[in-house]
Amino acid sequence: MNEALSGLIAANVAFVGSHFAMSHPLRAPMVKAMGAGGFQIAYTLVSVATLAWVYFAFKAAPPADLPGSGTIGWIIATALTIPAMILLAGSLIGNPALPTPMAEAQARATPRGVFTVTRHPMMWGIGLWALSHIVLWWSIRTLIVALAMGILALVGARMQDAKKEVLMGDAWAEWESKTSYWPRWGKLLLVGPVPLGVGLALFLGFSWLHLWLAGIPAGVWKWLG
């Protein structure tokens, strides 16, 4: 295998593996040894360092070394990215999975917005984003990173459920009973005007930036120019 691709695989394994380890089996002993503040500092430093490794390894790997999936691939990728941005936008409103003193009250409330679709809207947003890049079949380096991020998001969501069951007890169990891990796509257009509007704005904005950040037109801009 190309040495650069081997390095990229190692970087992604380090990023995803360290995230899983520090978020779950190593969290309690690290907090006990370092305190909550020390743990957060260590977690942040490791995450930033391994993500930087992913970035530089990605840049060093060969670009556009696959044939691509053509127009149909871009249509599918665009169709996947729109709901991804809607879920991501709505995930920041009333999310009991986020570190907030209101988490227990939010978990006991009636699910609203994107949480009627899935209790892990941020994770599914990332997962759909990853899938959109896989279906393009653009480069091996993109496949490696997208697969790693998809695993981090969707396996991580399951692991988050287990962690929250311990940390939040009955409150999270109640939230699980009212929500679904698997998205209920039929409810996506009923999430409300704010997630829909902000999500579409994010889709247009990020797909426009894609040309300037990656040198490749994406989303509707691929056809509008």
C-alpha positions as CSV (number, residue, x, y, z in Angstrom):
1,M,0.0,0.0,0.0
2,N,1.1,3.6,-0.7
3,E,3.0,4.9,2.4
4,A,1.0,8.1,2.5
5,L,-2.3,6.1,2.6
6,S,-0.9,3.9,5.4
7,G,-0.1,7.0,7.3
8,L,-3.6,8.3,6.8
9,I,-5.2,5.1,8.0
10,A,-3.0,5.2,11.1
11,A,-4.0,8.8,11.7
12,N,-7.7,8.0,11.5
13,V,-7.4,5.0,13.7
14,A,-5.6,7.2,16.3
15,F,-8.2,9.9,16.1
16,V,-11.3,7.6,16.3
17,G,-9.7,5.1,18.7
18,S,-8.5,7.8,21.1
19,H,-11.9,9.4,21.0
20,F,-13.7,6.2,21.8
21,A,-11.2,5.3,24.5
22,M,-11.2,8.6,26.3
23,S,-15.0,9.0,26.0
24,H,-15.7,5.6,27.5
25,P,-13.4,3.0,29.1
26,L,-10.6,5.5,30.0
27,R,-12.9,8.4,31.0
28,A,-13.5,7.4,34.7
29,P,-9.8,6.5,35.5
30,M,-8.5,9.6,33.7
31,V,-11.0,11.9,35.6
32,K,-10.0,10.2,38.9
33,A,-6.3,10.7,38.2
34,M,-6.4,14.2,36.7
35,G,-9.6,15.7,37.8
36,A,-12.4,16.9,35.5
37,G,-10.5,19.9,34.4
38,G,-7.3,18.0,33.7
39,F,-9.2,15.4,31.8
40,Q,-10.8,18.0,29.5
41,I,-7.4,19.5,28.8
42,A,-5.9,16.1,28.0
43,Y,-8.9,15.1,25.9
44,T,-8.7,18.4,23.9
45,L,-5.0,18.1,23.3
46,V,-5.2,14.5,22.1
47,S,-8.2,15.3,19.9
48,V,-6.5,18.3,18.3
49,A,-3.2,16.5,17.8
50,T,-4.7,13.4,16.2
51,L,-7.1,15.5,14.0
52,A,-4.1,17.6,12.9
53,W,-2.4,14.3,12.0
54,V,-5.4,13.3,9.9
55,Y,-5.4,16.7,8.1
56,F,-1.7,16.6,7.2
57,A,-1.8,12.9,6.3
58,F,-4.9,13.6,4.1
59,K,-3.0,16.4,2.3
60,A,0.0,14.1,1.7
61,A,-2.1,11.3,0.2
62,P,-2.9,11.0,-3.6
63,P,-6.0,13.1,-4.7
64,A,-8.6,12.0,-7.2
65,D,-7.2,8.5,-7.7
66,L,-10.6,6.8,-8.3
67,P,-12.8,7.1,-11.4
68,G,-15.7,8.8,-9.5
69,S,-19.4,8.0,-9.7
70,G,-20.3,10.8,-12.2
71,T,-23.4,12.9,-12.2
72,I,-25.5,10.3,-10.4
73,G,-23.0,10.3,-7.6
74,W,-23.2,14.1,-7.3
75,I,-27.0,13.9,-7.2
76,I,-27.0,11.3,-4.5
77,A,-24.3,13.2,-2.5
78,T,-26.4,16.4,-2.7
79,A,-29.5,14.6,-1.7
80,L,-27.7,13.2,1.4
81,T,-26.1,16.5,2.4
82,I,-29.3,18.5,2.6
83,P,-30.9,16.3,5.4
84,A,-27.4,16.1,7.0
85,M,-27.3,19.9,7.4
86,I,-30.9,20.0,8.7
87,L,-30.2,17.5,11.4
88,L,-26.9,19.2,12.3
89,A,-28.7,22.6,12.6
90,G,-31.4,21.3,14.8
91,S,-29.1,19.3,17.0
92,L,-27.9,22.4,18.7
93,I,-31.4,23.2,20.0
94,G,-32.5,21.4,23.2
95,N,-30.1,18.5,22.9
96,P,-29.7,16.6,26.2
97,A,-26.6,14.8,24.9
98,L,-24.7,18.1,25.0
99,P,-22.9,19.1,28.2
100,T,-25.5,21.5,29.8
101,P,-27.0,21.8,33.2
102,M,-30.4,21.6,31.5
103,A,-29.7,18.1,30.1
104,E,-31.9,16.2,32.5
105,A,-34.9,18.6,32.0
106,Q,-34.4,18.4,28.2
107,A,-34.3,14.6,28.4
108,R,-37.6,14.5,30.3
109,A,-39.3,16.9,27.9
110,T,-41.4,16.0,24.8
111,P,-39.1,15.5,21.8
112,R,-39.3,18.4,19.4
113,G,-37.7,19.4,16.1
114,V,-35.1,17.1,14.8
115,F,-35.4,14.9,17.9
116,T,-38.6,13.6,16.5
117,V,-36.5,12.1,13.7
118,T,-33.6,10.7,15.8
119,R,-32.2,11.3,19.3
120,H,-28.7,11.6,17.6
121,P,-29.2,14.2,14.9
122,M,-25.7,15.5,15.1
123,M,-24.2,12.0,14.7
124,W,-26.6,11.1,11.8
125,G,-25.7,14.5,10.2
126,I,-22.0,13.5,10.3
127,G,-22.9,10.0,9.1
128,L,-24.8,11.3,6.1
129,W,-22.0,13.7,5.3
130,A,-19.6,10.8,5.4
131,L,-21.8,8.7,3.2
132,S,-22.1,11.5,0.7
133,H,-18.4,11.5,0.2
134,I,-18.2,7.8,-0.1
135,V,-20.7,7.6,-2.9
136,L,-18.7,10.1,-4.9
137,W,-15.9,7.5,-5.2
138,W,-13.5,10.4,-5.7
139,S,-10.3,9.2,-4.0
140,I,-9.0,6.5,-1.6
141,R,-8.0,9.2,0.9
142,T,-11.5,10.6,1.0
143,L,-12.9,7.0,1.5
144,I,-10.6,6.5,4.4
145,V,-11.5,9.7,6.2
146,A,-15.2,9.5,5.4
147,L,-15.4,5.9,6.7
148,A,-13.6,6.8,9.9
149,M,-15.9,9.8,10.5
150,G,-19.0,7.7,9.8
151,I,-17.9,5.0,12.3
152,L,-17.0,7.7,14.8
153,A,-20.5,9.2,14.5
154,L,-22.8,6.2,14.2
155,V,-20.9,3.7,16.5
156,G,-20.2,6.6,18.8
157,A,-23.9,7.4,19.0
158,R,-24.6,3.8,20.3
159,M,-21.7,4.2,22.8
160,Q,-23.1,7.5,23.9
161,D,-26.4,5.9,24.7
162,A,-24.6,3.5,27.0
163,K,-22.6,6.2,28.7
164,K,-25.6,8.5,29.2
165,E,-27.6,5.6,30.7
166,V,-25.0,5.5,33.4
167,L,-24.5,9.2,33.8
168,M,-28.1,10.3,33.6
169,G,-30.0,7.2,34.7
170,D,-33.8,7.4,34.4
171,A,-33.7,10.7,32.6
172,W,-31.8,9.2,29.6
173,A,-33.9,6.0,29.8
174,E,-37.0,8.2,29.5
175,W,-35.4,10.0,26.5
176,E,-34.6,6.8,24.8
177,S,-38.2,5.5,25.2
178,K,-39.5,8.6,23.5
179,T,-36.9,8.8,20.6
180,S,-35.2,6.6,18.1
181,Y,-31.6,5.8,17.3
182,W,-32.6,5.1,13.7
183,P,-33.9,8.1,11.8
184,R,-37.6,8.4,11.1
185,W,-37.2,10.1,7.7
186,G,-40.9,10.7,7.3
187,K,-40.8,13.3,10.0
188,L,-37.8,15.3,8.5
189,L,-39.9,18.0,6.9
190,L,-41.9,18.4,10.1
191,V,-39.0,19.5,12.3
192,G,-39.9,23.2,12.1
193,P,-38.8,26.3,10.2
194,V,-35.6,27.0,12.1
195,P,-33.9,23.7,11.5
196,L,-35.1,23.6,7.9
197,G,-34.1,27.2,7.2
198,V,-30.8,27.1,8.9
199,G,-30.0,23.6,7.5
200,L,-30.7,24.8,3.9
201,A,-28.5,27.9,4.5
202,L,-25.7,25.7,5.9
203,F,-26.0,23.4,2.9
204,L,-25.8,26.3,0.4
205,G,-23.0,28.0,2.4
206,F,-20.8,24.9,2.9
207,S,-21.3,23.6,-0.6
208,W,-20.3,27.0,-2.0
209,L,-17.2,27.0,0.2
210,H,-16.3,23.5,-1.1
211,L,-15.0,25.0,-4.3
212,W,-12.7,27.4,-2.4
213,L,-11.6,24.9,0.2
214,A,-11.3,21.7,-1.9
215,G,-11.1,23.1,-5.4
216,I,-14.2,21.1,-6.4
217,P,-17.7,22.6,-7.0
218,A,-20.3,20.8,-4.9
219,G,-24.1,20.8,-4.3
220,V,-26.3,22.9,-6.5
221,W,-23.2,25.1,-7.4
222,K,-21.9,22.2,-9.4
223,W,-24.7,22.9,-11.9
224,L,-25.3,26.6,-11.3
225,G,-21.6,27.5,-11.7
